[in-house]
Amino acid sequence: MTTRENTLTVNGVSFAVIESGAQDGPLALCLHGYPDTAWTWRHLMPELAHAGWRAVAPFTRGYAPTSLPADGRYQSGALVADANALHGALGGSGDAVLIGHDWGAVAAYGAASHQPQRWQRVVTLAIPPAPVMARAFTDVEQLKRSWYMFFQCTALAEHVIARDKLAFLRMLWNDWSPGYDATEDVERVAEALAEPSHLLAALGYYRAQFGIDELDPLLADEQQATAMTPPQPTLYMHGGSDGCLAAEYASSVLGFLAHESEVDVIKDAGHWLHLEKSQEVNRRIVEFVGARKPRPGGASR
């Protein structure tokens, strides 16, 4: 399957996207996290395309070559609004699926909850829904793992992270996915965050999350939706050796998800389980969302 690169503008942001699969296939929107790019889905997208999906992965707001947002907003509610607006701009219908890793998972929970008519199924990786994350942030051991989040809210962060070809971000990849060779991925991140304004954009996600940056009240509903769990069947996957968020939190996720949801912990995988164990993770995702073929005339079933 060939991969195409494209751009489209929604919510005042020019989004760079990569695509795979037939244009008339149902939409599978794949959202990346931090510190990562749309290329994180390079193994999954051809498999989705082979199963009949139109797989689209945007570089999320602020990650070059996507533009800096005109509204300057990086709250998770803005990510929700972007995901649903991209669904519309890409001609998605009610049979679309939403796949998100890390911050992309946060956006997926919110987008599927805020406008559930757009999405039939949801897949999230590495970040559980808000009720589980709330418990994680009361645990001292998990707070030790999450030190980077609080550091990135300081004025020192952008100076430290920019040094030595983003050595700080290479450290995070090594710590969160031990044993995985992230050379290609970190190079992609370095390209996306090379400009100081784009690095600040990536940090802006955390600064908005912790109340450092002002939240846009016009996105209050979208922001609230990120605290909800989707009404759609959801597949949640977590790496058993994740160095970012302890795998133990996956054990309570199923109780918060809708009927027909599933939870998988992938043994010997870290935070980027979809890269480390791509064949296993891809198979599970495609099994969960199902094979889809375009209807005659371009509509999907």
C-alpha positions in Angstrom: 0.0 0.0 0.0 1.3 3.4 -0.9 1.3 6.3 1.5 0.1 9.8 0.4 0.9 13.1 2.1 -1.7 15.8 2.0 -2.8 19.0 3.8 -6.2 20.3 4.9 -7.4 23.2 7.0 -9.8 23.0 9.9 -10.2 25.2 13.1 -7.7 27.7 11.7 -4.9 25.0 11.5 -3.3 23.7 8.3 -2.9 20.0 9.1 -0.3 17.9 7.4 -1.6 14.3 7.1 -0.4 11.0 5.8 -2.9 8.6 4.2 -3.1 5.0 3.2 -6.0 3.1 1.6 -8.8 3.8 -0.9 -10.3 7.3 -0.8 -13.8 5.8 -0.7 -13.0 3.5 2.3 -14.4 4.3 5.7 -12.3 6.6 7.8 -9.8 5.4 10.4 -8.3 8.5 12.0 -5.0 7.8 13.8 -3.8 10.4 16.4 -0.3 10.5 17.7 1.1 11.6 21.1 4.2 13.1 22.7 7.0 13.1 21.8 6.0 11.6 18.5 4.6 12.3 15.0 2.1 10.9 12.6 4.7 8.5 11.3 4.2 6.5 14.5 1.4 4.8 12.6 3.6 3.7 9.7 3.2 0.0 10.5 -0.6 0.1 11.3 -1.8 2.2 8.4 -1.0 -0.3 5.6 -2.8 -3.0 7.6 -5.9 -0.9 8.0 -5.7 0.0 4.3 -5.5 -3.7 3.4 -8.6 -4.3 5.5 -10.5 -1.7 3.5 -10.1 1.4 5.7 -8.9 4.9 4.6 -6.3 5.4 7.3 -5.4 9.0 7.9 -2.8 10.2 10.5 -2.5 14.0 11.1 0.4 15.8 12.6 -1.5 17.3 15.5 -1.7 21.0 16.1 1.7 22.6 16.4 3.7 19.6 15.2 5.4 20.6 11.9 4.6 20.4 9.1 1.2 21.2 10.6 0.9 24.9 11.3 0.8 26.6 14.7 -2.8 27.2 15.6 -4.1 30.7 15.0 -6.0 30.5 18.3 -2.9 29.5 20.2 -4.9 26.9 22.1 -3.4 23.6 23.2 -5.9 22.4 25.7 -7.2 18.8 25.3 -10.6 20.3 24.3 -8.9 21.8 21.2 -7.6 18.3 20.3 -11.2 17.0 20.6 -12.5 19.8 18.3 -9.7 19.1 15.8 -10.5 15.3 15.6 -14.2 15.9 15.0 -13.5 18.6 12.5 -11.0 16.4 10.6 -13.7 13.7 10.5 -16.0 16.2 8.7 -13.3 17.5 6.4 -12.3 14.0 5.4 -15.9 13.1 4.6 -16.2 10.6 7.4 -19.5 9.1 8.3 -20.9 7.1 11.3 -18.8 4.1 10.5 -15.5 5.8 11.2 -13.1 4.6 13.8 -10.8 6.6 16.0 -7.3 5.3 17.1 -5.2 7.3 19.5 -1.9 6.8 21.4 -0.8 8.9 24.4 -2.2 12.5 23.8 -4.0 11.0 20.9 -5.8 8.7 23.3 -7.0 11.7 25.4 -8.3 13.3 22.2 -10.0 10.0 21.2 -11.9 9.7 24.4 -13.1 13.2 24.2 -14.0 13.3 20.5 -15.9 10.0 20.7 -17.8 11.2 23.8 -18.5 14.7 22.5 -19.8 13.7 19.1 -20.5 10.0 19.3 -22.5 9.9 16.0 -19.2 10.3 14.1 -17.5 7.2 15.5 -18.5 3.6 15.7 -15.5 2.2 17.5 -12.5 3.5 19.4 -9.0 2.2 20.0 -6.7 3.8 22.6 -3.1 2.9 23.6 -0.9 3.8 26.6 -3.2 6.3 28.3 -6.3 5.0 30.1 -9.6 7.0 30.5 -9.8 9.9 32.9 -11.2 8.0 35.9 -8.2 5.7 35.9 -5.7 8.5 35.3 -7.2 10.4 38.2 -6.3 7.5 40.5 -2.8 7.3 39.0 -2.1 10.9 39.9 -2.7 10.1 43.6 -0.1 7.4 43.6 3.4 8.4 44.7 5.2 5.9 42.6 3.4 7.0 39.4 4.1 10.6 40.2 7.8 9.8 40.2 7.3 8.4 36.7 5.4 11.5 35.7 8.1 14.0 36.7 8.6 15.1 33.1 5.1 16.4 32.9 5.7 18.9 35.7 9.2 19.8 34.5 7.8 20.7 31.1 5.6 23.3 32.7 8.6 25.3 33.8 10.3 28.0 31.8 13.5 25.9 31.9 12.1 23.1 29.9 12.3 24.5 26.4 15.9 25.4 26.9 16.8 21.9 28.3 14.9 20.0 25.7 16.3 21.9 22.8 19.9 21.0 23.8 22.1 18.3 22.2 19.7 17.4 19.4 16.7 16.8 21.7 18.6 14.5 24.0 15.9 14.9 26.6 13.3 13.4 24.2 15.6 10.5 23.3 15.9 9.8 27.0 12.1 9.6 27.3 11.9 7.2 24.4 14.6 5.0 26.0 13.0 5.1 29.5 9.5 4.5 28.3 10.2 1.7 25.8 13.4 0.0 27.0 15.3 -1.9 24.3 13.5 -0.3 21.4 15.6 1.5 18.8 13.9 4.8 18.5 16.4 6.4 16.2 14.0 6.8 13.2 11.2 8.1 15.5 13.3 10.6 17.3 14.6 12.0 14.0 11.0 12.5 12.9 10.3 14.3 16.2 13.4 16.5 15.8 12.1 17.6 12.4 8.6 18.3 13.8 9.9 20.3 16.8 13.0 21.9 15.3 11.6 25.4 15.5 11.3 26.8 19.0 7.7 27.8 18.3 6.8 24.2 17.5 8.6 22.9 20.6 6.6 25.4 22.7 3.5 24.1 21.0 4.2 20.5 22.1 4.9 21.7 25.7 1.7 23.8 25.5 -0.4 20.6 25.8 1.0 20.0 29.3 0.9 23.7 30.3 -2.8 23.8 29.4 -3.5 20.5 31.2 -2.1 21.8 34.4 -3.6 25.3 34.3 -0.4 27.2 33.3 -2.0 28.4 30.1 -5.4 30.0 29.8 -8.2 27.7 28.6 -10.6 28.8 25.9 -14.2 28.9 27.4 -15.6 28.3 23.9 -14.1 24.8 24.2 -15.7 24.0 27.6 -17.9 21.2 26.3 -15.0 19.6 24.4 -12.8 19.9 27.4 -15.4 18.3 29.7 -15.7 15.4 27.2 -12.1 14.4 27.8 -13.1 13.4 31.3 -15.7 11.0 29.9 -15.5 7.5 28.6 -16.8 6.8 25.1 -20.2 5.2 24.6 -18.8 3.1 21.8 -17.0 -0.2 22.2 -13.4 0.6 22.9 -10.2 -1.5 22.7 -7.6 -0.3 25.2 -4.0 -1.6 24.9 -1.1 -1.1 27.3 2.5 -2.2 27.2 3.4 -4.5 30.1 6.8 -2.8 30.4 5.6 0.8 29.9 8.1 3.1 31.7 5.8 6.1 31.5 2.6 4.7 33.0 2.6 1.5 35.1 0.8 -1.3 33.4 -1.1 -2.1 36.6 -3.6 0.7 35.8 -4.8 -1.3 32.8 -6.4 -3.8 35.1 -9.2 -1.4 36.1 -9.9 0.1 32.7 -12.5 -2.4 31.5 -14.9 -1.4 34.3 -15.2 2.1 32.8 -15.7 1.2 29.2 -18.8 0.5 27.2 -20.3 -2.9 26.5 -18.2 -5.1 24.0 -15.0 -3.2 25.0 -11.8 -5.1 25.4 -8.5 -4.5 27.3 -5.1 -6.1 26.2 -1.8 -5.8 28.0 1.0 -6.6 25.6 3.8 -8.5 27.3 7.4 -7.2 26.9 6.2 -4.0 25.2 6.7 -0.4 26.5 4.9 2.8 25.9 5.2 2.6 22.1 3.7 -0.9 22.0 2.4 -0.3 18.4 6.0 0.1 17.2 7.7 -2.5 19.4 5.2 -5.3 18.9 3.6 -4.0 15.7 2.5 -7.3 14.2 0.6 -8.3 17.4 -0.8 -4.9 18.0 -1.9 -4.4 14.4 -3.6 -7.7 14.3 -5.6 -6.9 17.5 -6.6 -3.5 16.2 -7.7 -4.8 12.8 -9.6 -7.6 14.4 -11.4 -5.2 16.7 -12.4 -2.6 14.1 -13.1 -5.2 11.5 -12.5 -5.4 7.7 -14.4 -2.9 5.6 -14.9 -2.8 1.9 -16.3 0.2 0.0 -19.8 -0.1 -1.4 -20.3 0.3 -5.1 -20.5 4.0 -5.8 -18.2 5.0 -3.0 -20.2 4.6 0.2 -18.9 2.3 2.9 -20.9 -0.3 4.8 
